Amino acid sequence: KGKIAQTFLAYCLLAAGILVGNTVLLHLLVNYAHINPYGAKVLVEIIMFTVSWIMQRFVIFKTKKK
């Protein structure tokens, strides 16, 4: 049970981090880099998807080598 709770907490922290990162990066790209909001949204979503996948694969749900 401790492992499940720890994994759940890590996943929730990742989700919160992705939300914050998405918002900040989108704001920076639109307001400071003057990128089209729709294009910036697509770019940010691709970046956040990749970050999320890497964190889940190698940190949160990593498998132990035997």
RAWO-V318529 format. One record per pair of residues at least 12 apart in sequence whose C-alpha atoms are under 8 Angstrom apart, sorted by the first residue. I is the first residue (numbers start at 1). GAP is how many residues later the second one is. Records with the same first field share a line. If there is no record, write none. Layout:
I: GAP ; GAP
This chain:
7: 53 ; 54
10: 50
11: 45 ; 49
14: 38 ; 41
18: 30 ; 34
21: 27
22: 22 ; 23 ; 26
25: 19
26: 14 ; 15 ; 18
